[in-house]
Amino acid sequence: MDATHNLFRSLDVEWTRLGGTAAARAALARWATQEPVLADLDDPAAVVEVCRRHKDPERCNAVVGALLRLADDDLAARTLLQALLPGLLTRAARGTWLARPTSQCSTLWDGPEELGQELVAELWQRIRTLAGTSPRFPACALVEGAWRRVRQRSETARARCTVPLSEVGPAASEARPGRSTAEALTVCLVDAVRRQRLGPTQAGLVYTTRVLGHPTSVLVGPFGPDRQAVRARRARVERKLAAG
């Protein structure tokens, strides 16, 4: 994860040279004529600090929304990117598994640094695409949207992988050559239930999220109080499945 942190640090270093310049202050004065919520701030660096402080979520949301409406302006878009980097960094830290190859499939990215670059590029693209719009929760629309796009690309690539017969596990005799990762996982889950290594409910948790592709949020309640608990329970089931 160090490389990804280095990427975000480099953006922070760039911002220290940019956010408080005379040109940046002049740009903020122009923006404030269109977006009064920015009028009491000195420069774009102060705008970023307001967004990151989280002491007043309502104002933070309003400032992010104002920046997005102004994001056809290059500096406004860069200010918005800088304001959202902490949320993106959190996503990158939680998503390092996307940059790890599995026994069945390689990864789209050669390590966390490339994954971090992909997330930044996707966030920038979403800022430009949504510039001038007013989503209700703009930070969520941008950061979560960027994360979903990157994750979907990874999951699509992994779904296209094929699994060698020798790696399918106890159900290898039932598998056919060229079986996709999703199909092979289904065979393994059915076999695990039949052999009573997993219960039907445990297998259903993995099948619903890994094969059908439903988000863990749809299983909140029956499988845990929140998505983190559902993911933790799924991880335990998957370790049990892998142990054979």
Disulfide bonds with the S-S distance in Angstrom:
Cys105-Cys161 2.09
